[in-house]
Amino acid sequence: MRTFRWLAPVLTAAAMLVAACGGSDNGGGGGGGSDQASSKPIRIGASLPLTGDFSEPGKAARQGYQVWQKMVNDQGGLLGRKVQVVVRDDASDQNTVVSDYNALISRQKVDMLLGTFSSLLNLPASTVAERNRKLYVEPAGGAPEIFSRGYKHIFFAQQATADHQGDLFAQYILSLPPDKRPKTAAYPTLDDPFAQPVLDGIRAKFEKAGIKTVYKTKYANENTNFDSIANSVKSANPDVLVHGATFADGVNFVRALNKVGYKPKYFFQTSAPSFADQYSKGVGTANTEGTFYAVSWDPKAKTPGNAQFVKTFNQMFGSGVPAEDAADAFAAAQVMQAATKAVGSIDNQDKLADWIRGHTVNTILGPLKWDKTGAPQGQFLIGQWQNGQSQIVLPKAVATSQTIVEKNPGA
C-alpha cells in the first residue's frame, strides 16, 4: 500500500548493481524445454529499489520474495522444478528499472517476472512486461493510472487501488454521532502518483458529506522541513487531518506537528505508520497514539499460509514482525504461483493472465480478485496505533482491537 514519489531519472554505475535472491547471477539459464521435463530451475526476475530513496521497503520486498522461494522449494518447487528469484537493483530510478527488466528478459533470459516496488517504478516497468507479453504481478503500486492503459498482463497484489485505500476510514468518520463527527479537514500530501489519490478519495467522500476542507497542499519529494506546513495546519485547526506520506516525510511531519503543539482529533497518515517499530522509534511511541492508517496485511491474520510465512521469515532473518512490504511481495508471488499451477505451464503467459482475471486467489493478505484491467476489487484493512502497538480496527470482523480511540480526545 505504499505511497511513492516521482524522481528525476539519474543513472549511475551504482544503479546497475545486481543481487540475486538465490545467489549471484551472471546471466544465461532459464527458458527452453517443457515445464515438467526440464531439470533447470524456473527463473523469476524482478528489479527492486535496494538502494536510493525506497531502499527500506525495497529490501523488505526482496525478503518477501526470498521467503516465498524457500517455502516453494521446500515443498518440491513449481511444476516439479525449483524456483530461483533473480533480483536486480533499480536504485529507486525510473530509467534503471526499465533497463533492468529489459536485461532480465533479453540477456538473463528469465522465465517469468515479478513486480517492483512503488507506483513510480511499476508504471514504466510494467510497460516492458506488456511489450514482451510477460505476466507482471506487482506487490506495491496502486496508482489508478497504472490500470487505465489497457494492459493485459499486469495485476496488483493488494486489496484495492490507491483511490480506495481510505474507504473504510472515511466510512468510520462519517458514521460518528453528530457531536463527535468532524466538521473540518486538512489534506497535506507528497506530490506522488499513489499518495494523492488516497487523499483525493477520502476528501471526495468528506466534502460530499459536508466536512469542509480548510487546508490542502502538495510538497515536493525534496522537502525535509515541515515546520511551515505544520504551522499552516495548526492555523487551519482541522478536526481531521489526512496526510499523504511515504516514511521519512511522515515521521518528519509528525515531529513538526509536535514542535508547533498541534494534535488533531483524528489523524490518518498513508504508509508511514505501517512501518511498525521503525515508525514508533521515529516519532516517539507516545506520538503514535490514535494514528490511523490503511494496511494490506496483519501478522496475526488467520489467512492460509500466514503463520508459516511469519515462521519462515523469522527463521531466515531473525525474530520480529515482517514488514508489510515483505508480505505484499510474498502475496504477489503467491498469485503468480496459483496461476502457474492452475494452467500447468509457463509457456503461454497470456493464459496465465486470463486465468487470474477469472479467479480469486487466496493469499496471506486474504482473498484477492481483479477486474479486467488488473485492478484489485477489495478493501484495505484500517490500522490504528494504540498503547504503543499497531492494531487492526476495521473491518470489525478481522479487528485485533474492538476499540477505536481519538488521537486527541480533549481537542
TORKOL-4160 file (C-alpha; in steps of 0.2 Angstrom, whole numbers, padded with zeros to 4 digits, m for minus):
411
<pt num="1" X="0000" Y="0000" Z="0000"/>
<pt num="2" X="0015" Y="0011" Z="m0001"/>
<pt num="3" X="0015" Y="0029" Z="m0007"/>
<pt num="4" X="0029" Y="0034" Z="m0018"/>
<pt num="5" X="0036" Y="0049" Z="m0027"/>
<pt num="6" X="0042" Y="0055" Z="m0044"/>
<pt num="7" X="0061" Y="0055" Z="m0045"/>
<pt num="8" X="0072" Y="0064" Z="m0058"/>
<pt num="9" X="0080" Y="0050" Z="m0068"/>
<pt num="10" X="0098" Y="0050" Z="m0064"/>
<pt num="11" X="0108" Y="0035" Z="m0070"/>
<pt num="12" X="0124" Y="0030" Z="m0060"/>
<pt num="13" X="0135" Y="0015" Z="m0060"/>
<pt num="14" X="0128" Y="0010" Z="m0043"/>
<pt num="15" X="0111" Y="0009" Z="m0051"/>
<pt num="16" X="0116" Y="m0006" Z="m0061"/>
<pt num="17" X="0121" Y="m0017" Z="m0046"/>
<pt num="18" X="0114" Y="m0034" Z="m0047"/>
<pt num="19" X="0108" Y="m0045" Z="m0032"/>
<pt num="20" X="0100" Y="m0062" Z="m0033"/>
<pt num="21" X="0089" Y="m0070" Z="m0020"/>
<pt num="22" X="0096" Y="m0087" Z="m0024"/>
<pt num="23" X="0114" Y="m0081" Z="m0026"/>
<pt num="24" X="0123" Y="m0071" Z="m0038"/>
<pt num="25" X="0118" Y="m0071" Z="m0056"/>
<pt num="26" X="0129" Y="m0070" Z="m0072"/>
<pt num="27" X="0115" Y="m0071" Z="m0085"/>
<pt num="28" X="0110" Y="m0086" Z="m0095"/>
<pt num="29" X="0100" Y="m0101" Z="m0090"/>
<pt num="30" X="0081" Y="m0100" Z="m0089"/>
<pt num="31" X="0069" Y="m0103" Z="m0104"/>
<pt num="32" X="0068" Y="m0118" Z="m0116"/>
<pt num="33" X="0061" Y="m0135" Z="m0114"/>
<pt num="34" X="0044" Y="m0141" Z="m0107"/>
<pt num="35" X="0039" Y="m0136" Z="m0090"/>
<pt num="36" X="0039" Y="m0153" Z="m0082"/>
<pt num="37" X="0053" Y="m0161" Z="m0091"/>
<pt num="38" X="0066" Y="m0148" Z="m0088"/>
<pt num="39" X="0078" Y="m0150" Z="m0073"/>
<pt num="40" X="0083" Y="m0132" Z="m0074"/>
<pt num="41" X="0075" Y="m0120" Z="m0061"/>
<pt num="42" X="0061" Y="m0109" Z="m0066"/>
<pt num="43" X="0070" Y="m0092" Z="m0066"/>
<pt num="44" X="0059" Y="m0077" Z="m0060"/>
<pt num="45" X="0066" Y="m0059" Z="m0062"/>
<pt num="46" X="0062" Y="m0044" Z="m0053"/>
<pt num="47" X="0070" Y="m0027" Z="m0050"/>
<pt num="48" X="0069" Y="m0019" Z="m0033"/>
<pt num="49" X="0075" Y="m0002" Z="m0026"/>
<pt num="50" X="0088" Y="m0010" Z="m0015"/>
<pt num="51" X="0097" Y="0007" Z="m0014"/>
<pt num="52" X="0091" Y="0025" Z="m0016"/>
<pt num="53" X="0075" Y="0033" Z="m0008"/>
<pt num="54" X="0065" Y="0017" Z="m0007"/>
<pt num="55" X="0078" Y="0006" Z="m0001"/>
<pt num="56" X="0070" Y="0001" Z="0015"/>
<pt num="57" X="0053" Y="m0006" Z="0008"/>
<pt num="58" X="0063" Y="m0012" Z="m0007"/>
<pt num="59" X="0074" Y="m0023" Z="0004"/>
<pt num="60" X="0058" Y="m0029" Z="0013"/>
<pt num="61" X="0051" Y="m0034" Z="m0003"/>
<pt num="62" X="0066" Y="m0044" Z="m0008"/>
<pt num="63" X="0064" Y="m0053" Z="0009"/>
<pt num="64" X="0046" Y="m0057" Z="0004"/>
<pt num="65" X="0052" Y="m0065" Z="m0012"/>
<pt num="66" X="0066" Y="m0074" Z="m0003"/>
<pt num="67" X="0054" Y="m0082" Z="0009"/>
<pt num="68" X="0042" Y="m0087" Z="m0005"/>
<pt num="69" X="0057" Y="m0095" Z="m0014"/>
<pt num="70" X="0062" Y="m0105" Z="0001"/>
<pt num="71" X="0044" Y="m0111" Z="0005"/>
<pt num="72" X="0040" Y="m0116" Z="m0013"/>
<pt num="73" X="0057" Y="m0126" Z="m0015"/>
<pt num="74" X="0055" Y="m0134" Z="0002"/>
<pt num="75" X="0038" Y="m0141" Z="m0005"/>
<pt num="76" X="0046" Y="m0148" Z="m0021"/>
<pt num="77" X="0046" Y="m0132" Z="m0032"/>
<pt num="78" X="0034" Y="m0126" Z="m0045"/>
<pt num="79" X="0028" Y="m0138" Z="m0059"/>
<pt num="80" X="0041" Y="m0150" Z="m0052"/>
<pt num="81" X="0056" Y="m0138" Z="m0054"/>
<pt num="82" X="0065" Y="m0127" Z="m0041"/>
<pt num="83" X="0062" Y="m0109" Z="m0042"/>
<pt num="84" X="0076" Y="m0096" Z="m0042"/>
<pt num="85" X="0072" Y="m0077" Z="m0040"/>
<pt num="86" X="0084" Y="m0066" Z="m0048"/>
<pt num="87" X="0084" Y="m0048" Z="m0041"/>
<pt num="88" X="0092" Y="m0033" Z="m0049"/>
<pt num="89" X="0094" Y="m0016" Z="m0040"/>
<pt num="90" X="0085" Y="m0002" Z="m0049"/>
<pt num="91" X="0092" Y="0011" Z="m0036"/>
<pt num="92" X="0074" Y="0019" Z="m0035"/>
<pt num="93" X="0076" Y="0026" Z="m0053"/>
<pt num="94" X="0064" Y="0025" Z="m0067"/>
<pt num="95" X="0077" Y="0024" Z="m0081"/>
<pt num="96" X="0086" Y="0010" Z="m0072"/>
<pt num="97" X="0071" Y="m0001" Z="m0068"/>
<pt num="98" X="0067" Y="m0001" Z="m0087"/>
<pt num="99" X="0085" Y="m0006" Z="m0091"/>
<pt num="100" X="0084" Y="m0019" Z="m0078"/>
<pt num="101" X="0068" Y="m0028" Z="m0084"/>
<pt num="102" X="0074" Y="m0027" Z="m0102"/>
<pt num="103" X="0090" Y="m0035" Z="m0096"/>
<pt num="104" X="0081" Y="m0049" Z="m0086"/>
<pt num="105" X="0071" Y="m0053" Z="m0101"/>
<pt num="106" X="0083" Y="m0052" Z="m0116"/>
<pt num="107" X="0100" Y="m0055" Z="m0108"/>
<pt num="108" X="0097" Y="m0065" Z="m0092"/>
<pt num="109" X="0083" Y="m0074" Z="m0100"/>
<pt num="110" X="0072" Y="m0076" Z="m0085"/>
<pt num="111" X="0056" Y="m0087" Z="m0087"/>
<pt num="112" X="0044" Y="m0076" Z="m0078"/>
<pt num="113" X="0043" Y="m0058" Z="m0069"/>
<pt num="114" X="0038" Y="m0051" Z="m0053"/>
<pt num="115" X="0035" Y="m0033" Z="m0050"/>
<pt num="116" X="0045" Y="m0019" Z="m0042"/>
<pt num="117" X="0040" Y="m0008" Z="m0028"/>
<pt num="118" X="0030" Y="0009" Z="m0029"/>
<pt num="119" X="0019" Y="0016" Z="m0042"/>
<pt num="120" X="0033" Y="0027" Z="m0048"/>
<pt num="121" X="0043" Y="0012" Z="m0054"/>
<pt num="122" X="0029" Y="0000" Z="m0059"/>
<pt num="123" X="0022" Y="0012" Z="m0071"/>
<pt num="124" X="0037" Y="0011" Z="m0083"/>
<pt num="125" X="0042" Y="m0007" Z="m0078"/>
<pt num="126" X="0025" Y="m0014" Z="m0082"/>
<pt num="127" X="0027" Y="m0007" Z="m0100"/>
<pt num="128" X="0042" Y="m0018" Z="m0103"/>
<pt num="129" X="0032" Y="m0033" Z="m0097"/>
<pt num="130" X="0017" Y="m0029" Z="m0108"/>
<pt num="131" X="0028" Y="m0026" Z="m0123"/>
<pt num="132" X="0036" Y="m0043" Z="m0120"/>
<pt num="133" X="0019" Y="m0051" Z="m0116"/>
<pt num="134" X="0025" Y="m0057" Z="m0099"/>
<pt num="135" X="0014" Y="m0059" Z="m0084"/>
<pt num="136" X="0018" Y="m0045" Z="m0071"/>
<pt num="137" X="0011" Y="m0046" Z="m0054"/>
<pt num="138" X="0017" Y="m0031" Z="m0043"/>
<pt num="139" X="0017" Y="m0030" Z="m0024"/>
<pt num="140" X="0016" Y="m0011" Z="m0022"/>
<pt num="141" X="0009" Y="0001" Z="m0035"/>
<pt num="142" X="m0009" Y="0005" Z="m0034"/>
<pt num="143" X="m0009" Y="0022" Z="m0043"/>
<pt num="144" X="m0025" Y="0022" Z="m0053"/>
<pt num="145" X="m0016" Y="0027" Z="m0069"/>
<pt num="146" X="m0007" Y="0010" Z="m0070"/>
<pt num="147" X="m0023" Y="0002" Z="m0074"/>
<pt num="148" X="m0030" Y="0014" Z="m0086"/>
<pt num="149" X="m0018" Y="0010" Z="m0100"/>
<pt num="150" X="m0027" Y="m0006" Z="m0107"/>
<pt num="151" X="m0013" Y="m0018" Z="m0102"/>
<pt num="152" X="m0017" Y="m0036" Z="m0102"/>
<pt num="153" X="m0003" Y="m0044" Z="m0091"/>
<pt num="154" X="m0002" Y="m0033" Z="m0075"/>
<pt num="155" X="m0010" Y="m0037" Z="m0059"/>
<pt num="156" X="m0009" Y="m0028" Z="m0042"/>
<pt num="157" X="m0007" Y="m0040" Z="m0027"/>
<pt num="158" X="m0016" Y="m0030" Z="m0014"/>
<pt num="159" X="m0034" Y="m0027" Z="m0010"/>
<pt num="160" X="m0038" Y="m0010" Z="m0019"/>
<pt num="161" X="m0030" Y="0004" Z="m0029"/>
<pt num="162" X="m0025" Y="0020" Z="m0020"/>
<pt num="163" X="m0041" Y="0029" Z="m0023"/>
<pt num="164" X="m0050" Y="0016" Z="m0012"/>
<pt num="165" X="m0036" Y="0014" Z="0001"/>
<pt num="166" X="m0045" Y="0025" Z="0014"/>
<pt num="167" X="m0063" Y="0020" Z="0011"/>
<pt num="168" X="m0066" Y="0011" Z="0027"/>
<pt num="169" X="m0058" Y="0025" Z="0037"/>
<pt num="170" X="m0070" Y="0038" Z="0028"/>
<pt num="171" X="m0084" Y="0027" Z="0032"/>
<pt num="172" X="m0080" Y="0026" Z="0050"/>
<pt num="173" X="m0078" Y="0045" Z="0052"/>
<pt num="174" X="m0095" Y="0048" Z="0043"/>
<pt num="175" X="m0103" Y="0035" Z="0054"/>
<pt num="176" X="m0099" Y="0045" Z="0070"/>
<pt num="177" X="m0113" Y="0053" Z="0080"/>
<pt num="178" X="m0115" Y="0072" Z="0077"/>
<pt num="179" X="m0106" Y="0078" Z="0092"/>
<pt num="180" X="m0090" Y="0068" Z="0088"/>
<pt num="181" X="m0091" Y="0069" Z="0069"/>
<pt num="182" X="m0078" Y="0081" Z="0061"/>
<pt num="183" X="m0083" Y="0097" Z="0053"/>
<pt num="184" X="m0067" Y="0102" Z="0045"/>
<pt num="185" X="m0052" Y="0093" Z="0037"/>
<pt num="186" X="m0035" Y="0096" Z="0030"/>
<pt num="187" X="m0025" Y="0087" Z="0017"/>
<pt num="188" X="m0006" Y="0090" Z="0015"/>
<pt num="189" X="0002" Y="0077" Z="0004"/>
<pt num="190" X="0018" Y="0072" Z="m0005"/>
<pt num="191" X="0016" Y="0076" Z="m0024"/>
<pt num="192" X="0015" Y="0057" Z="m0028"/>
<pt num="193" X="0005" Y="0046" Z="m0040"/>
<pt num="194" X="0000" Y="0035" Z="m0025"/>
<pt num="195" X="m0002" Y="0047" Z="m0011"/>
<pt num="196" X="m0013" Y="0060" Z="m0019"/>
<pt num="197" X="m0026" Y="0048" Z="m0025"/>
<pt num="198" X="m0028" Y="0041" Z="m0007"/>
<pt num="199" X="m0031" Y="0058" Z="m0001"/>
<pt num="200" X="m0042" Y="0063" Z="m0016"/>
<pt num="201" X="m0053" Y="0048" Z="m0012"/>
<pt num="202" X="m0056" Y="0052" Z="0006"/>
<pt num="203" X="m0058" Y="0071" Z="0003"/>
<pt num="204" X="m0072" Y="0067" Z="m0010"/>
<pt num="205" X="m0082" Y="0057" Z="0002"/>
<pt num="206" X="m0079" Y="0070" Z="0016"/>
<pt num="207" X="m0084" Y="0085" Z="0006"/>
<pt num="208" X="m0099" Y="0076" Z="m0001"/>
<pt num="209" X="m0105" Y="0073" Z="0017"/>
<pt num="210" X="m0102" Y="0092" Z="0022"/>
<pt num="211" X="m0085" Y="0091" Z="0030"/>
<pt num="212" X="m0076" Y="0107" Z="0025"/>
<pt num="213" X="m0059" Y="0107" Z="0018"/>
<pt num="214" X="m0049" Y="0121" Z="0027"/>
<pt num="215" X="m0032" Y="0117" Z="0020"/>
<pt num="216" X="m0024" Y="0107" Z="0006"/>
<pt num="217" X="m0006" Y="0107" Z="m0001"/>
<pt num="218" X="0006" Y="0097" Z="m0010"/>
<pt num="219" X="0025" Y="0097" Z="m0007"/>
<pt num="220" X="0040" Y="0090" Z="m0017"/>
<pt num="221" X="0049" Y="0075" Z="m0013"/>
<pt num="222" X="0065" Y="0085" Z="m0009"/>
<pt num="223" X="0056" Y="0093" Z="0006"/>
<pt num="224" X="0063" Y="0089" Z="0023"/>
<pt num="225" X="0057" Y="0104" Z="0033"/>
<pt num="226" X="0039" Y="0103" Z="0038"/>
<pt num="227" X="0038" Y="0117" Z="0050"/>
<pt num="228" X="0028" Y="0129" Z="0038"/>
<pt num="229" X="0016" Y="0116" Z="0034"/>
<pt num="230" X="0013" Y="0111" Z="0052"/>
<pt num="231" X="0010" Y="0129" Z="0056"/>
<pt num="232" X="m0002" Y="0131" Z="0042"/>
<pt num="233" X="m0011" Y="0116" Z="0048"/>
<pt num="234" X="m0012" Y="0122" Z="0066"/>
<pt num="235" X="m0019" Y="0139" Z="0060"/>
<pt num="236" X="m0032" Y="0130" Z="0050"/>
<pt num="237" X="m0036" Y="0119" Z="0065"/>
<pt num="238" X="m0045" Y="0104" Z="0056"/>
<pt num="239" X="m0054" Y="0091" Z="0066"/>
<pt num="240" X="m0047" Y="0078" Z="0055"/>
<pt num="241" X="m0030" Y="0078" Z="0047"/>
<pt num="242" X="m0026" Y="0067" Z="0032"/>
<pt num="243" X="m0008" Y="0066" Z="0027"/>
<pt num="244" X="m0001" Y="0058" Z="0011"/>
<pt num="245" X="0017" Y="0052" Z="0015"/>
<pt num="246" X="0030" Y="0039" Z="0012"/>
<pt num="247" X="0041" Y="0036" Z="0028"/>
<pt num="248" X="0053" Y="0049" Z="0031"/>
<pt num="249" X="0042" Y="0063" Z="0027"/>
<pt num="250" X="0028" Y="0055" Z="0038"/>
<pt num="251" X="0040" Y="0055" Z="0053"/>
<pt num="252" X="0046" Y="0072" Z="0050"/>
<pt num="253" X="0029" Y="0079" Z="0048"/>
<pt num="254" X="0023" Y="0072" Z="0065"/>
<pt num="255" X="0039" Y="0079" Z="0073"/>
<pt num="256" X="0034" Y="0096" Z="0066"/>
<pt num="257" X="0017" Y="0095" Z="0072"/>
<pt num="258" X="0023" Y="0091" Z="0089"/>
<pt num="259" X="0035" Y="0106" Z="0088"/>
<pt num="260" X="0021" Y="0118" Z="0085"/>
<pt num="261" X="0010" Y="0109" Z="0098"/>
<pt num="262" X="m0004" Y="0103" Z="0087"/>
<pt num="263" X="m0014" Y="0087" Z="0089"/>
<pt num="264" X="m0030" Y="0084" Z="0078"/>
<pt num="265" X="m0044" Y="0074" Z="0085"/>
<pt num="266" X="m0042" Y="0062" Z="0071"/>
<pt num="267" X="m0026" Y="0059" Z="0061"/>
<pt num="268" X="m0024" Y="0047" Z="0046"/>
<pt num="269" X="m0007" Y="0045" Z="0038"/>
<pt num="270" X="m0003" Y="0034" Z="0022"/>
<pt num="271" X="0011" Y="0022" Z="0023"/>
<pt num="272" X="0022" Y="0028" Z="0037"/>
<pt num="273" X="0013" Y="0021" Z="0052"/>
<pt num="274" X="0013" Y="0004" Z="0044"/>
<pt num="275" X="0032" Y="0003" Z="0047"/>
<pt num="276" X="0029" Y="m0004" Z="0064"/>
<pt num="277" X="0043" Y="m0001" Z="0077"/>
<pt num="278" X="0053" Y="0010" Z="0064"/>
<pt num="279" X="0038" Y="0022" Z="0064"/>
<pt num="280" X="0036" Y="0022" Z="0083"/>
<pt num="281" X="0055" Y="0025" Z="0086"/>
<pt num="282" X="0055" Y="0039" Z="0073"/>
<pt num="283" X="0041" Y="0049" Z="0080"/>
<pt num="284" X="0041" Y="0043" Z="0098"/>
<pt num="285" X="0029" Y="0029" Z="0105"/>
<pt num="286" X="0018" Y="0042" Z="0114"/>
<pt num="287" X="0016" Y="0052" Z="0097"/>
<pt num="288" X="0009" Y="0036" Z="0088"/>
<pt num="289" X="m0007" Y="0036" Z="0099"/>
<pt num="290" X="m0023" Y="0036" Z="0089"/>
<pt num="291" X="m0015" Y="0037" Z="0072"/>
<pt num="292" X="m0025" Y="0028" Z="0058"/>
<pt num="293" X="m0018" Y="0021" Z="0043"/>
<pt num="294" X="m0023" Y="0009" Z="0029"/>
<pt num="295" X="m0013" Y="m0008" Z="0028"/>
<pt num="296" X="m0014" Y="m0023" Z="0017"/>
<pt num="297" X="m0008" Y="m0037" Z="0030"/>
<pt num="298" X="m0008" Y="m0041" Z="0048"/>
<pt num="299" X="0005" Y="m0054" Z="0055"/>
<pt num="300" X="m0009" Y="m0061" Z="0066"/>
<pt num="301" X="m0021" Y="m0064" Z="0052"/>
<pt num="302" X="m0028" Y="m0082" Z="0050"/>
<pt num="303" X="m0026" Y="m0082" Z="0032"/>
<pt num="304" X="m0020" Y="m0098" Z="0023"/>
<pt num="305" X="m0001" Y="m0099" Z="0025"/>
<pt num="306" X="0002" Y="m0083" Z="0035"/>
<pt num="307" X="0008" Y="m0092" Z="0051"/>
<pt num="308" X="0021" Y="m0102" Z="0040"/>
<pt num="309" X="0026" Y="m0086" Z="0031"/>
<pt num="310" X="0030" Y="m0077" Z="0048"/>
<pt num="311" X="0039" Y="m0093" Z="0055"/>
<pt num="312" X="0050" Y="m0095" Z="0039"/>
<pt num="313" X="0053" Y="m0076" Z="0039"/>
<pt num="314" X="0059" Y="m0077" Z="0057"/>
<pt num="315" X="0070" Y="m0092" Z="0053"/>
<pt num="316" X="0078" Y="m0083" Z="0039"/>
<pt num="317" X="0080" Y="m0066" Z="0045"/>
<pt num="318" X="0078" Y="m0067" Z="0064"/>
<pt num="319" X="0064" Y="m0064" Z="0076"/>
<pt num="320" X="0052" Y="m0050" Z="0074"/>
<pt num="321" X="0037" Y="m0044" Z="0064"/>
<pt num="322" X="0040" Y="m0044" Z="0045"/>
<pt num="323" X="0037" Y="m0028" Z="0036"/>
<pt num="324" X="0021" Y="m0026" Z="0027"/>
<pt num="325" X="0031" Y="m0024" Z="0011"/>
<pt num="326" X="0038" Y="m0042" Z="0013"/>
<pt num="327" X="0021" Y="m0049" Z="0015"/>
<pt num="328" X="0015" Y="m0040" Z="m0001"/>
<pt num="329" X="0029" Y="m0047" Z="m0011"/>
<pt num="330" X="0026" Y="m0064" Z="m0004"/>
<pt num="331" X="0007" Y="m0062" Z="m0009"/>
<pt num="332" X="0012" Y="m0056" Z="m0027"/>
<pt num="333" X="0022" Y="m0072" Z="m0029"/>
<pt num="334" X="0008" Y="m0082" Z="m0022"/>
<pt num="335" X="m0003" Y="m0075" Z="m0036"/>
<pt num="336" X="0009" Y="m0080" Z="m0049"/>
<pt num="337" X="0011" Y="m0097" Z="m0042"/>
<pt num="338" X="m0008" Y="m0100" Z="m0041"/>
<pt num="339" X="m0009" Y="m0096" Z="m0060"/>
<pt num="340" X="0005" Y="m0106" Z="m0065"/>
<pt num="341" X="m0001" Y="m0122" Z="m0055"/>
<pt num="342" X="m0019" Y="m0120" Z="m0062"/>
<pt num="343" X="m0013" Y="m0118" Z="m0080"/>
<pt num="344" X="0001" Y="m0131" Z="m0079"/>
<pt num="345" X="0013" Y="m0122" Z="m0089"/>
<pt num="346" X="0023" Y="m0105" Z="m0091"/>
<pt num="347" X="0025" Y="m0106" Z="m0110"/>
<pt num="348" X="0010" Y="m0095" Z="m0113"/>
<pt num="349" X="0008" Y="m0081" Z="m0101"/>
<pt num="350" X="m0007" Y="m0074" Z="m0110"/>
<pt num="351" X="m0016" Y="m0089" Z="m0102"/>
<pt num="352" X="m0009" Y="m0086" Z="m0085"/>
<pt num="353" X="m0016" Y="m0068" Z="m0086"/>
<pt num="354" X="m0033" Y="m0074" Z="m0092"/>
<pt num="355" X="m0034" Y="m0086" Z="m0078"/>
<pt num="356" X="m0030" Y="m0073" Z="m0065"/>
<pt num="357" X="m0043" Y="m0061" Z="m0072"/>
<pt num="358" X="m0056" Y="m0075" Z="m0069"/>
<pt num="359" X="m0052" Y="m0082" Z="m0052"/>
<pt num="360" X="m0050" Y="m0077" Z="m0034"/>
<pt num="361" X="m0033" Y="m0081" Z="m0026"/>
<pt num="362" X="m0031" Y="m0085" Z="m0008"/>
<pt num="363" X="m0015" Y="m0076" Z="m0001"/>
<pt num="364" X="m0008" Y="m0071" Z="0016"/>
<pt num="365" X="m0017" Y="m0054" Z="0013"/>
<pt num="366" X="m0033" Y="m0064" Z="0011"/>
<pt num="367" X="m0043" Y="m0067" Z="m0005"/>
<pt num="368" X="m0039" Y="m0056" Z="m0020"/>
<pt num="369" X="m0048" Y="m0054" Z="m0036"/>
<pt num="370" X="m0047" Y="m0042" Z="m0050"/>
<pt num="371" X="m0056" Y="m0033" Z="m0064"/>
<pt num="372" X="m0052" Y="m0034" Z="m0082"/>
<pt num="373" X="m0039" Y="m0020" Z="m0080"/>
<pt num="374" X="m0029" Y="m0030" Z="m0067"/>
<pt num="375" X="m0035" Y="m0018" Z="m0053"/>
<pt num="376" X="m0040" Y="m0027" Z="m0037"/>
<pt num="377" X="m0058" Y="m0027" Z="m0031"/>
<pt num="378" X="m0057" Y="m0027" Z="m0012"/>
<pt num="379" X="m0055" Y="m0016" Z="0004"/>
<pt num="380" X="m0039" Y="m0012" Z="0014"/>
<pt num="381" X="m0038" Y="m0015" Z="0032"/>
<pt num="382" X="m0038" Y="0000" Z="0043"/>
<pt num="383" X="m0025" Y="0000" Z="0057"/>
<pt num="384" X="m0023" Y="0011" Z="0072"/>
<pt num="385" X="m0009" Y="0014" Z="0085"/>
<pt num="386" X="m0015" Y="0010" Z="0102"/>
<pt num="387" X="m0004" Y="0010" Z="0118"/>
<pt num="388" X="0012" Y="0008" Z="0108"/>
<pt num="389" X="0005" Y="m0006" Z="0097"/>
<pt num="390" X="m0002" Y="m0006" Z="0080"/>
<pt num="391" X="m0019" Y="m0014" Z="0079"/>
<pt num="392" X="m0032" Y="m0018" Z="0066"/>
<pt num="393" X="m0048" Y="m0009" Z="0070"/>
<pt num="394" X="m0058" Y="m0011" Z="0053"/>
<pt num="395" X="m0067" Y="m0021" Z="0047"/>
<pt num="396" X="m0073" Y="m0027" Z="0064"/>
<pt num="397" X="m0074" Y="m0045" Z="0058"/>
<pt num="398" X="m0055" Y="m0046" Z="0057"/>
<pt num="399" X="m0050" Y="m0032" Z="0070"/>
<pt num="400" X="m0037" Y="m0036" Z="0083"/>
<pt num="401" X="m0044" Y="m0022" Z="0094"/>
<pt num="402" X="m0063" Y="m0019" Z="0096"/>
<pt num="403" X="m0059" Y="m0001" Z="0102"/>
<pt num="404" X="m0056" Y="0014" Z="0091"/>
<pt num="405" X="m0048" Y="0029" Z="0100"/>
<pt num="406" X="m0046" Y="0048" Z="0096"/>
<pt num="407" X="m0028" Y="0054" Z="0094"/>
<pt num="408" X="m0033" Y="0069" Z="0105"/>
<pt num="409" X="m0049" Y="0066" Z="0115"/>
<pt num="410" X="m0048" Y="0083" Z="0123"/>
<pt num="411" X="m0047" Y="0093" Z="0107"/>
